[in-house]
Amino acid sequence: MTPSKDWKEQVAAGEEARFEGYAKFLAERQKQRAGAASGSLDRGLHAKGHIGARAELTVLPNLPGHAQVGLFAQPRTFSALVRFSNGQGKRQADGRPDVRGMAVKVLGVPGKKVIPGLEDAQTQDLLMIQSAAISFKNSDEFMFFVGAAGSPATLLPKLVWRFGLRRTLSILGQIKNGIAKPVVSLATMPFYSALPVQFGPYAVKYAVFPAQTAASGEVAGKTTDYLSDDLKDRLAKGSLTFDLAVQFFCDEASTPIEDASVLWSEEKSPYVKVARLHLPQQDLRAGAGLQLQQRVESLSFDPWHALVEHRPLGEIMRARNVAYRVSTQTRQAAPEPTGDEK
């Protein structure tokens, strides 16, 4: 069944100025954390990286016609870099509740890109978290929560004042469901874009699903960096593999573009597998592995590092376009890879 092309964005008047204000607020938070950490300037969010690893993204053959778009137009294998991270803008122990992320930078990607000045860049970024939807409908809700969370003692009454009791309970419940469960390993959990992107004439969300599973009885580690140690141990012994799949827009009710809090219906829009992400065996604790960690940490991962065919969609994605650019400039991230780096 061919998916719908009837998706559309709803762009509010003056939203760009609002996004600029949010980006400046986050950049100030970024600088304040740097001052508290003796000048170390981290990302505004997802500050703690667990690993940066070499990978390959292989586009599968015999995809349905509507899936043969952009990056996935034909079967081929791309080199890639993968970064696993915690979501907070500050570094904390891995046992603390947090959003977990995976970011993939696909290298050597031809075609026109979205960001002005980077139209000829050779990268396509895929950013994912462990939840298939987020707790907030739009950037206004997210930024109010970020501001209110700066004073935990008054967070609840501020949320009730802003959203009402029912919406507050919904937000807090969704957050708890997303981050409260102890994470055993990032290698054995799925990751989701949570927000939509264009897919040629269609719109999709994407996700990766692990081929490896957690061992029976395996429990979360106790050390500060156990998630990083687990990934390094696994890659020292062998490879990791994830299937990349996309979920197509069907209609505004079941697969909305603008409301980021709605979980897209898998019943109406089942995932279609389009590629395989493979992290080969590698030593990340010494020599070239350590250099790779430094290189990956210096890069920016941004959903707007994208082919025109895969332009990010929706209000929160448009807000991220501004916020990521300011964050990247604030911490002076490395330029996009050309593929010629050694």
C-alpha positions in Angstrom: 0.0 0.0 0.0 1.4 3.4 -1.0 1.5 5.9 1.9 -0.2 9.3 1.8 1.4 12.4 0.4 -1.1 14.7 2.2 1.1 15.7 5.1 1.6 19.4 5.7 3.3 21.7 8.2 1.6 24.5 10.1 4.2 27.3 10.4 3.1 30.0 12.9 3.8 33.7 12.2 6.8 35.0 14.0 8.0 31.6 15.2 11.5 32.2 14.0 12.0 35.0 16.5 10.6 32.8 19.3 13.1 30.1 18.3 16.0 32.5 18.4 15.0 33.4 22.0 14.9 29.8 23.0 18.3 29.1 21.3 19.9 32.0 23.2 18.5 30.8 26.5 20.0 27.3 25.9 23.3 28.8 24.8 23.5 30.8 28.1 22.8 27.6 30.0 25.6 25.9 28.0 28.0 28.7 29.0 27.0 28.6 32.7 27.7 24.9 32.8 31.0 25.5 31.2 31.9 28.0 33.9 30.9 25.5 36.6 33.0 22.9 35.0 36.2 25.0 34.9 35.7 26.2 31.3 34.8 22.9 29.6 32.1 23.7 27.0 29.8 20.8 26.3 26.8 20.4 24.0 23.7 22.1 25.2 22.0 18.7 25.4 23.4 15.2 25.2 26.6 16.4 26.8 27.9 13.0 28.0 29.0 10.8 25.1 29.5 7.2 25.8 31.4 6.1 22.7 32.2 7.3 19.2 32.5 4.4 16.8 33.1 3.5 13.2 30.1 2.0 11.4 28.6 1.2 8.0 25.1 1.9 6.8 24.0 -0.5 4.1 20.8 0.3 2.1 18.9 -2.8 1.4 18.0 -4.1 -2.1 14.5 -4.6 -3.4 12.8 -1.8 -1.3 9.2 -0.9 -2.2 9.2 2.0 -4.7 8.0 4.6 -2.2 11.0 3.8 0.0 13.6 4.3 -2.7 14.1 7.9 -1.8 17.2 10.1 -1.1 19.7 8.2 1.0 17.8 5.0 0.2 17.4 5.5 -3.5 19.6 2.5 -4.4 21.4 -0.3 -2.6 24.9 0.7 -1.4 27.1 0.9 1.7 28.1 4.1 3.3 30.8 4.7 6.0 29.4 6.3 9.1 30.2 7.5 12.6 28.0 6.7 15.6 27.7 8.5 19.0 25.8 7.1 21.9 25.0 9.6 24.7 22.9 10.6 27.7 20.4 13.4 27.1 21.1 15.8 29.9 23.1 19.0 29.2 25.3 18.1 32.2 27.4 15.0 32.8 26.1 12.6 35.4 26.3 9.0 36.5 24.8 6.5 34.0 22.5 5.1 36.7 20.6 8.4 37.0 17.3 8.5 35.0 18.0 10.2 31.7 17.1 10.2 28.0 19.5 7.9 26.0 20.5 8.8 22.5 22.1 7.4 19.4 23.4 9.8 16.6 24.6 8.6 13.2 26.6 10.6 10.8 26.5 9.0 7.4 29.6 9.9 5.3 30.1 10.3 1.5 26.4 11.2 0.8 26.0 13.0 -2.5 23.2 15.4 -3.3 22.0 18.8 -2.2 21.7 19.4 1.6 19.3 21.6 3.5 21.5 24.0 5.5 22.5 27.2 3.6 26.3 27.2 3.1 26.4 23.5 3.6 24.5 22.5 0.4 27.5 20.5 -0.8 28.3 18.8 2.5 28.8 15.0 2.2 26.9 14.0 5.4 23.4 12.9 6.5 22.7 12.8 10.2 20.2 10.6 11.9 19.4 11.5 15.6 17.4 9.2 17.8 16.3 8.7 21.4 14.9 5.6 23.2 11.3 6.9 23.1 9.1 6.8 20.0 7.4 10.1 21.0 8.3 12.9 23.3 6.5 14.3 26.3 5.9 17.8 24.8 3.5 18.8 22.0 5.8 21.7 20.8 8.9 23.8 21.7 6.9 26.1 24.0 6.0 23.3 26.3 9.5 21.9 26.2 11.2 25.2 26.9 8.8 26.0 29.8 9.7 22.6 31.3 13.4 23.3 30.9 13.1 26.6 32.6 10.9 25.3 35.4 13.1 22.3 36.0 15.9 24.7 37.0 14.2 24.9 40.4 13.0 21.3 41.2 11.3 22.4 44.4 8.7 24.5 42.5 8.6 22.4 39.3 5.2 20.7 40.0 3.2 23.9 40.9 4.7 25.7 37.9 3.7 22.9 35.6 0.1 22.7 37.0 -0.2 26.5 36.7 1.0 26.4 33.0 -0.6 23.2 31.8 -3.4 22.3 34.2 -3.4 19.1 36.4 -4.4 16.6 33.6 -1.8 17.7 31.1 0.9 17.9 33.8 0.2 14.4 34.9 0.3 13.3 31.2 3.7 15.0 30.7 5.2 13.7 33.9 3.9 10.2 33.2 5.3 10.1 29.7 8.7 11.3 31.0 8.7 8.7 33.8 7.8 5.9 31.3 10.6 7.1 29.0 13.5 7.4 31.5 12.7 5.6 34.7 13.4 2.0 33.7 17.0 1.0 34.4 19.1 0.6 31.2 21.1 -2.5 31.0 22.9 -1.8 27.7 22.5 0.7 24.9 23.4 -2.1 22.5 20.2 -4.0 23.1 17.6 -1.3 23.0 15.8 0.4 20.1 16.2 4.1 19.3 13.6 6.4 17.5 13.7 9.7 15.7 10.5 10.6 17.7 10.0 13.5 15.2 9.2 13.3 11.5 11.3 14.1 8.4 10.5 14.4 4.8 11.0 11.3 2.6 10.7 12.7 -0.9 7.0 13.3 -1.4 6.2 11.4 1.8 6.9 12.0 5.5 8.3 9.4 7.9 9.7 8.7 11.4 12.6 6.4 11.6 14.1 4.0 14.1 16.8 1.4 14.7 16.1 -2.0 16.2 19.0 -4.1 17.7 19.9 -7.5 16.3 21.5 -8.4 19.7 19.5 -9.0 22.8 20.2 -8.7 26.5 21.4 -11.9 28.2 19.0 -13.6 30.6 19.2 -12.1 34.1 21.5 -9.3 33.0 21.1 -6.2 35.2 22.2 -2.5 34.9 25.8 -1.7 36.0 26.7 0.2 39.1 29.7 2.3 38.0 29.5 5.9 36.9 30.3 5.1 33.2 28.9 1.5 33.0 27.0 2.2 29.7 30.2 3.4 28.0 32.2 0.4 29.5 29.5 -2.0 28.2 29.6 -0.7 24.7 33.5 -0.7 24.6 33.5 -4.3 26.0 31.0 -5.5 23.4 32.9 -3.9 20.5 36.2 -5.3 21.7 34.8 -8.8 21.4 32.6 -8.5 18.3 30.3 -6.3 16.2 26.9 -4.7 16.8 24.1 -4.5 14.3 20.8 -2.5 14.1 18.1 -2.6 11.5 17.0 0.9 10.3 13.3 1.2 9.5 10.9 4.0 8.6 7.2 4.5 9.5 5.2 6.5 6.9 2.7 9.3 7.5 -0.9 8.1 6.9 -3.2 10.8 8.2 -3.1 13.7 10.6 -5.1 11.9 13.3 -2.9 8.8 13.7 0.5 10.1 12.4 0.5 13.9 13.1 3.3 16.1 11.9 3.1 19.0 14.3 2.1 17.3 17.6 5.3 15.6 18.8 3.6 14.0 21.9 1.5 11.6 19.8 2.8 8.1 19.3 2.4 7.2 15.6 0.2 4.2 15.1 2.1 1.1 14.1 -1.2 -0.6 13.3 -1.9 1.9 10.6 1.7 2.5 9.6 4.0 -0.5 10.3 7.7 0.0 10.1 9.4 -0.8 6.8 13.0 -2.0 7.0 15.3 0.0 4.7 18.9 -0.4 5.8 21.3 -2.1 8.2 23.6 -0.2 10.6 26.7 -2.3 11.4 29.4 -1.4 14.0 32.4 -3.7 13.3 34.6 -5.0 16.1 37.0 -2.2 17.2 39.1 -1.2 20.2 38.0 2.1 21.5 40.3 2.2 24.5 43.6 2.7 22.9 45.5 4.2 19.9 43.2 4.9 17.0 40.1 4.2 19.1 40.9 7.0 21.5 41.6 9.4 18.6 38.2 8.4 17.1 36.5 9.3 20.4 38.0 12.7 20.3 37.1 13.2 16.7 33.4 12.2 17.2 33.1 14.4 20.3 34.3 17.4 18.3 31.6 17.0 15.7 28.1 18.3 15.7 25.2 16.0 15.1 22.1 17.8 13.8 18.9 16.5 12.1 19.3 19.5 9.7 22.5 18.0 8.3 20.3 16.4 5.8 19.5 15.9 2.1 16.7 18.1 0.8 14.7 14.9 0.3 15.0 14.3 4.1 14.3 17.8 5.5 13.1 17.7 9.1 9.4 18.5 9.7 7.3 19.9 12.4 7.5 22.8 14.9 10.0 21.2 17.3 12.3 20.3 14.4 12.1 23.9 13.1 13.1 25.0 16.6 16.0 22.6 16.7 17.3 24.1 13.4 18.0 27.4 15.3 19.0 25.9 18.6 21.5 23.4 17.1 23.2 26.1 15.0 23.7 28.3 18.0 25.0 25.4 20.2 27.4 24.4 17.4 28.8 27.9 17.1 29.0 28.4 20.9 31.2 25.4 21.4 33.0 25.8 18.0 32.3 22.3 16.8 34.5 20.8 14.0 33.4 21.2 10.4 31.4 18.5 8.7 33.6 15.6 7.5 34.5 15.5 3.9 35.4 11.8 3.9 39.0 12.5 3.2 40.0 12.7 6.9 42.5 10.2 8.2 
